[in-house]
Amino acid sequence: MFKYEMDDHSYLSLLEIKDAEQLYNLINSNRDHIGEWLKFPSITVEADDSKTFIERTRIRYAKEEGYWLGIWSEDKLVGSIG
């Protein structure tokens, strides 16, 4: 598993299926703000949508076609980057 430690409390890592609920909750709680610039909040309507997204990003990573990482602070998902 890829994991890059930024400091003692923060790191980047590949999202895992088990992170789908946290990712969905993060999107849901920031839906209006993120939706001003990006489309994905409008099509992420349940945790299974985040699960599907994570599955697709892991396949892309395995094929060396890109990546999407979770941004973690004190073991809490606080964002993502790809």
PEHURA-V775309 format. One record per pair of residues at least 12 apart in sequence whose ideal C-beta (glycine too) atoms are under 10 Angstrom apart, sorted by the first residue. I is the first residue (numbers start at 1). J is the second residue. D is the distance in whole Angstrom. If there is no record, write none. Layout:
[[I	J	D] [I	J	D]]
This chain:
[[1	13	7] [1	14	6] [1	16	8] [2	14	5] [2	61	8] [2	67	8] [2	69	7] [3	69	9] [3	70	10] [3	72	9] [4	69	8] [5	72	10] [6	71	9] [6	72	9] [6	73	9] [7	73	9] [8	74	10] [9	72	9] [9	73	6] [9	74	5] [9	75	9] [9	76	10] [10	71	7] [10	72	6] [10	73	5] [10	74	8] [10	75	10] [10	78	8] [11	69	9] [11	70	9] [11	71	8] [11	72	5] [11	73	8] [11	75	9] [12	67	10] [12	69	4] [12	70	7] [12	71	6] [12	72	7] [12	79	10] [12	80	9] [12	81	7] [13	69	6] [13	70	6] [13	71	9] [13	72	6] [13	77	10] [14	54	9] [14	57	8] [14	58	7] [14	61	6] [14	67	7] [14	68	8] [14	69	6] [14	70	7] [15	50	9] [15	51	10] [15	53	8] [15	54	5] [15	55	10] [15	57	6] [15	58	8] [15	61	10] [15	67	10] [15	68	6] [15	69	7] [15	70	5] [15	77	8] [15	80	7] [15	82	10] [16	54	7] [16	58	8] [16	70	8] [17	50	9] [17	51	6] [17	52	10] [17	54	6] [17	55	7] [17	58	8] [18	51	9] [18	54	9] [19	50	8] [19	51	9] [19	54	7] [19	70	6] [19	72	9] [19	77	6] [19	80	10] [20	46	10] [20	47	5] [20	48	7] [20	49	9] [20	50	4] [20	51	4] [20	52	9] [20	53	8] [20	54	6] [20	55	9] [21	47	5] [21	48	10] [21	50	7] [21	51	9] [21	77	10] [22	47	9] [22	50	8] [22	70	8] [22	72	10] [22	76	8] [22	77	4] [22	78	10] [23	44	9] [23	47	8] [23	49	9] [23	50	4] [23	51	9] [23	53	7] [23	54	7] [23	68	10] [23	70	7] [23	77	6] [23	79	10] [23	80	7] [24	44	7] [24	45	9] [24	46	7] [24	47	4] [24	48	8] [24	49	7] [24	50	4] [24	51	8] [24	53	9] [25	47	8] [25	50	9] [25	77	8] [26	50	9] [26	70	9] [26	71	10] [26	76	9] [26	77	6] [26	78	7] [26	79	7] [26	80	8] [27	40	7] [27	41	6] [27	44	5] [27	45	10] [27	47	10] [27	49	9] [27	50	7] [27	53	10] [27	80	9] [28	41	8] [28	44	8] [28	45	9] [28	46	9] [28	47	9] [28	50	9] [30	79	9] [31	44	8] [31	45	10] [40	53	8] [53	68	8] [53	80	10] [54	68	8] [54	70	9] [54	80	10] [56	68	9] [57	69	9] [57	80	9] [57	82	7] [60	82	9] [61	82	10] [66	82	7] [67	81	9] [67	82	6] [68	80	6] [68	81	7] [68	82	4] [69	81	5] [69	82	7]]
